[in-house]
Amino acid sequence: MRITSLFSLLSLTTLSLSGALFYVSQDEPIAPHFSARNFDKKACTLSFGVTKTEGHNSYNSNGTPVPFLEQYGTPQIAQFYKGLTPRSNSASERYFSLTGTESLTNSTDAGSDYIPVVASLRFDDPQNYYTLQSYHLAYTHYLFSGLFFRFNLQLVDQTIVQRPRAVGADSSNARVLSFIDHFDQVLGENNNPAVSFYNRKLEIERAGYFLGWHGKASLLDNFIREISGTLLAGYTFRPTHFDQPLAPAFLPHAQTHGYSAELDLAAQVSNHFGIECEIATTSYGRYTDTAHVVCDDTSTTTYFSGPPLLGIGKVLKDPGTLWVMEAGASLNRYWGFSITGGYHFSYQEATVLTLQDTTILQHSGLSALPGHQNTRLNSDPRLARWKHHTVFVRFGYTPSDSHRFVPEIDFGIHWPVMGQHSSSPTRIYTGSGQLSIRWTF
């Protein structure tokens, strides 16, 4: 094999339609895309992309921006441990046992007339933030007649700083203030990382392999000069965590292994104007493991479903189907440069859990009513469907596919405009760089 052109290029930039739309979540609703090239054979492409999502807020169920960890509400502090039994000599026992030295469920030591504190947990400190960075790698090998094989890999580096405070009639109560000071300790005792500061250092999040086809046709003497399309289908390995690794008591992780499909269509209307649209979907497989779930079985009618959820149980998770759509219009082919503006939408249906654990939800008659057990289990608001809408602009450069060496770089910015149960960052930056090499034998 003789490489006719060799030059190394690595540049951070944004979307090019066709490639990684199924790599999104409610926390990171945007992913960089790696376009398919018009190579019939004898070519490969190395791709690298970055997504940076940063901000202070999330969208709640009404689509209103709220502090990041408040997208599912601001629950009463005294209820956090409802239905659970604290371990002896633990901070959880100190705050949530009726006889605890700083009990929040029996704040007045009133004997049989237990009076809990009246205070809610808030995360509205103006210094709170989150930074979620994903790094995407891909190798694409073109086979013949537009067919290609692709392997994708995603790594993440995520940081949250979420300092809590209390509001309400008892927000200045010494027991409440003590609990706030020891909140990270209570989380740690219940299999949660700290939220005051937590950094999930660079690690593999998921990987997948895909088979695709890309085709292009020129149309002479027509209003549309050229049309092209890409089909892509494959399998994504499940994430490294069944439960949310950032803040499992507050945030969902509605993903497992899954099967993805994607369709991209583009039309070149004139020499320098084109339109493109894309739709992708992922159907996740069901998977069984341990997660933070609703464990309150103290009553058949009134119970705590969080978040935060401090109890754990074994469940079968059936994540809802993920849908992503994107459309844009571009001014292009100015010596390889282009600018594109458009709209991006992502949506995931509700996740459903089925109880696989005989140690939880056994009281108040629930043990004899398995249907009621699963209804209680799925009252967790974190399982609700989520949506996210953005508008974007991106800038790109790529020379003609006829070159033996084809670099491609993009840079873009997304601005969230609406959402539900998803992150509401100030803005989202995405970038990608590709290097395609054609060779002869």
BELWOJO-V623284 format. One line per field, one symbol per residue. ss: DSSP state (h for helix, s for strand, l for the rest). phi: phi as a letter, one per 30 degrees, with the letter a starting at -180 (. if undefined). psi: psi as a letter, one per 40 degrees, with the letter a starting at -180 (. if undefined). A space follows every 10 residues. Layout:
# BELWOJO-V623284
ss=???
phi=???
psi=???
This chain:
# BELWOJO-V623284
ss=lsslllllll llllllllll llllllllll llllllllll llssssssss ssssslsssl llllssshhh lllllshhhl llllllllll hhhhhhllll llllllllll llllllllls ssllllllss ssssssssss ssllllssss ssssssssss slllssslll lllhhhhhhh hlhhhhhhhl lllllllsss ssssssssss ssssssssll lllllsssss ssssssllll llllllllll lllllllsss ssssssssss llssssssss ssssllssss ssllllllll llllllllll lsssssssll lsssssssss ssssllssss ssssssssll lsssslllll lllllhhhlh hhhhhhhlll hhhllsssss ssssssssll llllssssss ssssssssss llssllssss ssssssssss l
phi=.cddbbacbb bdacebejlb ddcbbddbdb bdccddcccd ahabbcbbbb bbcblbcbcc dcicdbeecc dcjbddddce cdiccdddhc dddeccddcd dbeccbdchc idcdbddcac cbbcedddab bccbccbbbc cdcahidbcb ccbbbbbbbb bbddbcbkec dcdedddddd dcddddeddc ibddcdabbc deadcababb cbbbbbbccd hbdcdabbab cbbabcdded bdcdddbddc cdbdbbdacc bbbbbbbcdb ebbbbababb bbcdddbcac bdbdbdbdad bcacciddcc dbacbccbdd dcbbbbbabb cbichjcabb babbbbabdd dbcbdbbccb hcchiddcbe ddedddedde dddddbbabb cbbbbbbadd ddddbbdbbb babccdbaaa hbdbddabcb aabbbcbcbb c
psi=hhhdhhhhhh hhaaihigdf degiiddgei iiihihifhd ifiihhihih hhhiadiiha deehhiidee eeagihdeed eheihiiifi dddddeidei dfheegeeff beghhiigii hifeheeiii hhhhhhiihh hhcifeiiih hihhiihhhi hghiiiiadf dehddddddd dfddddddef fiiiedhhhg ihihdiiiii hihhiihhhi fidhdiiiih hhiahhiiie hdihddgddd iigfiaiihi iihhhihhda dehiiiiihi ihhiiiihah ihihehfeie dhiheaiihe iiihihhgii hhhhiiiiii hafgfeiihh iaihhihhii ihihheheei feafeddegd dddddddeeh eeeiiiihhi iiiihihhai eeidhgihii hihhhhdiih fiigidihhi iihihhhiii .
